[in-house]
Structures are given as C-alpha cells and as structure tokens.
Amino acid sequence: MSFSSSKLLVTGAGGQLGRAIVESLLASGATDVVAATRDPAKLADLAARGVTVRKADFDDPASLPAAFAGVERVLLVSTDALGQPGQRVAQHRAAIEAAVAAGVKHIAYTSAPSPRPQPNGGVLDDHFWTEAAIFASGVDFTILRHHLYAETILMGASQAVASGQMFSATAGRGRSYVTRDDCAAADAAALLTATGRQILDVTGPEAVTQDALAALLSEVSGKPVVHVALTPEQLAGGLTAAGLPPFVAGLLVDFDVQASEGHHAILTPVVKGLTGRDPATVRAFLKAHAAALG
C-alpha cells in the first residue's frame, strides 16, 4: 500500500533531517507534502517546487491547528530543545494533541534506541514520554528509533586524527552508526507505506567498536589514531576540563554509558526493508568525508 497521494506532513522541515525527509518524499512520488517549520521563509525553495509550507511552533500550541489541518499522516521529527528539561516533551505532546484533534490517522516519530525514564530528564527520558503519548493517543503509529548518526563521528574526528587519540567510555561495545540520509529515506518510506502500530530500530549494517573506528580513521586519514578506553567518570572529567558545559558533557557521557550497556549495538534490516537499499557502512561514510578528517 502507498500513501503517496495522501496529505503528508513533516515537522521540523527546516532542519537537516526534516528537509532530507521532504526531499526523499518528493523523489518517491509524494504529491501532497506539507513542510512545517517555525520559519516558513527558510523553505521558500520547497514552496516553489509545490510543497505546502506551514508555520508550526510547538511552543505555541495555538499555531498548530492550522498547521495540521487536513493532514492524514504525520512524521514528527523530534525537536532540538535539549537545554531545558521538560521542554521537548511538552513540545511533542502539543504536536501529538494537535494531530489527534486534526484527525490524523498515522503518526511516525523519530526516536532513539532503548528510550527509558531518567530521574533528571534527558534525551532518553524525552523520547520515552513522547512515545508514551503517541501510544496513548489511539492513533496508529510507526516509531523510528534512529541509532547514532554517522555524522556524529565527524564532530571529533579531526581532533582525533590531529592528536592521534580518541577517547570513550563504551567498554568495548559497538555502535550501529547510520547516516542521516539513510534515516531520512527510511523515515520517508515509512510515512508512505507503514500501517498499523510498530516500533522499528533504524540502524547501520554493523556494530562498530571504538577500537575499530580508530582503525578506520587511521585507514582513511593515513595517520595513526588509537582509541583510549576510559571510565565514565574519567570521560566526564576530561570533557569538563576541555571546557564543555556540564550539560553537554553529561549528555556525551550518557551516550557512552548507553553504548557500554549494548543499546547502540542493535542491528536490523529496517533501512533495506523500507528503502530497498543497503545502509552505508562507516568506512564508506568516512571515505566520502575524508576532507573533514584533516
């Protein structure tokens, strides 16, 4: 079944993932795409290509009925409101309530691996309570649990290549890195085809340990890089000493602890099943971005 002629709404369409999802929908033949964003002027090029652009501010619930009007299927892209505990969940709940009120029949949501409640809030806490709100909505859903983006490797890759060292507290466990493009293609395909109620882990093709990642950085850059294993406490101290705000340092340490518990090493055929193509490997991704390694 294809919903290519249904009215499809993508939220957060001004961001990297949201825009990529819209592009994938258009490439797949979707004919009635609505791109929602806080700043419609940023999407003038999409509007010129026939995409309906609507303003949607999740911090202003009054703006949402018009944004969701007439929509049959929604892809709710999780927001980037990470600095204030509770804000992102409130934003997502407002969007879900607006979707239900508008009569939306299917909600797809970009989540994260193994969401769970956290005493002090955080990324996994946000995703857990958002998923719970979707489950309670009574609407059919597809939860797309994106694993760690391959693009995050580039955040510290040049420093690792320059210094010859990279650090983690992953306890030797792997990560099934997946590119943002593969996630966007899978998300778009789910919005176009998914029915019923399902939870999908969107992963890359292999679980790459940090030792293996260091070896790949060495291979692609031509410079030696080694991985140094740390405890979570050592990693937190190093990140704080490097000048990262405590919130950001805590977020990065939490990611590594999740990996050390095996939550990032899940492998599924979801990308190929939805898109018909194999997800990109980390080696291929790094070769394509070799210039960013320094």
ZIGI-V870916 format. One record per pair of residues at least 12 apart in sequence whose C-alpha atoms are under 8 Angstrom apart, sorted by the first residue. I is the first residue (numbers start at 1). J is the second residue. Records with the same first field share a line. If there is no record, write none. Layout:
# ZIGI-V870916
I: J ; J
This chain:
# ZIGI-V870916
1: 193
2: 192 ; 193
3: 30 ; 191 ; 192 ; 193
4: 28 ; 29 ; 30 ; 31 ; 32 ; 192
5: 30 ; 31 ; 32
6: 30 ; 31 ; 32 ; 71 ; 72 ; 73
7: 31 ; 32 ; 33 ; 34 ; 70 ; 71 ; 72 ; 73
8: 32 ; 33 ; 34 ; 71 ; 72 ; 73 ; 74 ; 75 ; 191
9: 33 ; 34 ; 35 ; 36 ; 68 ; 71 ; 72 ; 73 ; 74 ; 75
10: 22 ; 33 ; 34 ; 35 ; 36 ; 74 ; 75 ; 76 ; 77
11: 35 ; 36 ; 37 ; 56 ; 74 ; 75 ; 76 ; 77
12: 35 ; 36 ; 37 ; 38 ; 76 ; 77 ; 78 ; 79
13: 35 ; 36 ; 37 ; 43
14: 36 ; 37 ; 38 ; 39 ; 42 ; 43
17: 77 ; 180 ; 181 ; 184
18: 77 ; 184
20: 181 ; 184 ; 185
21: 184 ; 185 ; 187 ; 188
22: 35 ; 188
24: 184 ; 185 ; 188
25: 188 ; 189 ; 192
30: 192
32: 51 ; 52
33: 51 ; 52
34: 51 ; 52 ; 53 ; 54
35: 51 ; 52 ; 53 ; 54
36: 53 ; 54 ; 55 ; 56 ; 67
37: 53 ; 54 ; 55 ; 56 ; 57
38: 55 ; 56 ; 57
39: 55
40: 53 ; 54 ; 55
54: 67
55: 67
58: 91 ; 92 ; 94 ; 95
59: 90 ; 91 ; 94
61: 94 ; 95 ; 98
64: 95 ; 98
65: 98 ; 101 ; 102
68: 98 ; 99 ; 102
69: 102
70: 102 ; 103 ; 104
71: 102 ; 103 ; 104
72: 103 ; 104 ; 105 ; 106
73: 104 ; 105 ; 106 ; 107 ; 108 ; 191
74: 99 ; 104 ; 106 ; 107 ; 108 ; 191
75: 107 ; 108 ; 109 ; 110 ; 187 ; 191
76: 95 ; 107 ; 108 ; 109 ; 110
77: 109 ; 110
78: 92 ; 109 ; 110 ; 111
79: 91 ; 92
82: 122 ; 123
83: 247
85: 120 ; 121 ; 122
86: 121 ; 126
88: 126
89: 126 ; 127 ; 129 ; 130
92: 130
93: 130 ; 133
96: 133 ; 134 ; 137
97: 137
100: 137 ; 139
104: 139
105: 139 ; 140
106: 139 ; 140 ; 141 ; 142 ; 195
107: 134 ; 139 ; 140 ; 141 ; 142
108: 141 ; 142 ; 143 ; 144 ; 187 ; 190 ; 191
109: 141 ; 142 ; 143 ; 144
110: 143 ; 144 ; 145 ; 146 ; 187
111: 127 ; 131 ; 143 ; 144 ; 145 ; 146
112: 124 ; 127 ; 144 ; 145 ; 146 ; 147
113: 145 ; 146 ; 147 ; 201 ; 263 ; 264
114: 263
115: 127 ; 128
116: 128
117: 129
122: 251
123: 251
131: 143
140: 195 ; 196 ; 197
141: 195 ; 196 ; 197 ; 198
142: 190 ; 194 ; 195 ; 196 ; 197 ; 198 ; 199 ; 200
143: 198 ; 199 ; 200
144: 187 ; 199 ; 200 ; 201 ; 202
145: 199 ; 200 ; 201 ; 202
146: 178 ; 183 ; 201 ; 202 ; 203
147: 176 ; 177 ; 178 ; 201 ; 202 ; 203 ; 204 ; 264
148: 175 ; 176 ; 177 ; 178 ; 264
149: 177 ; 178 ; 179 ; 180
150: 177 ; 178 ; 179 ; 180 ; 282 ; 285
151: 179 ; 180
154: 292 ; 293
157: 217 ; 292 ; 293
158: 292 ; 293 ; 294
160: 225
161: 217 ; 218 ; 221 ; 223 ; 224 ; 225 ; 293 ; 294
162: 294
163: 225
164: 223 ; 224 ; 225 ; 226
165: 225 ; 226 ; 227 ; 228
166: 214 ; 225 ; 226 ; 227 ; 228
167: 227 ; 228 ; 229 ; 230 ; 235
168: 210 ; 227 ; 228 ; 229 ; 230 ; 231 ; 235 ; 256
169: 229 ; 230 ; 231 ; 232 ; 235 ; 253 ; 256 ; 257 ; 260
170: 210 ; 229 ; 256 ; 257 ; 258 ; 259 ; 260
171: 229 ; 230 ; 259 ; 260
172: 209 ; 210 ; 211 ; 229 ; 260
173: 208 ; 209 ; 210 ; 259 ; 260 ; 261 ; 262 ; 265
174: 207 ; 208 ; 209 ; 210 ; 259 ; 262 ; 264 ; 265
175: 206 ; 207 ; 208 ; 209 ; 259 ; 264 ; 265 ; 266
176: 203 ; 204 ; 205 ; 206 ; 207 ; 208 ; 264 ; 265 ; 266 ; 267
177: 203 ; 204 ; 205 ; 206 ; 207 ; 208 ; 282
178: 202 ; 203 ; 204 ; 205 ; 279 ; 280 ; 281 ; 282
179: 204 ; 279 ; 280 ; 285
182: 271 ; 279 ; 280
183: 202 ; 271
185: 271 ; 275
186: 202 ; 270 ; 271 ; 274 ; 275
189: 274 ; 275
190: 274
200: 270
201: 266 ; 267 ; 268 ; 270
202: 268 ; 270 ; 271
203: 266 ; 267 ; 268 ; 269 ; 270 ; 271 ; 279
204: 267 ; 268 ; 271 ; 279 ; 280 ; 281
205: 267 ; 268 ; 269 ; 278 ; 279 ; 280 ; 281
206: 267 ; 281
207: 264 ; 265 ; 266 ; 267
208: 265
210: 227
211: 226 ; 227
214: 226 ; 227
216: 283 ; 286
217: 286 ; 293
220: 283 ; 286 ; 287 ; 290
221: 290 ; 293 ; 294
232: 253 ; 256 ; 257
235: 253
236: 249 ; 250 ; 253
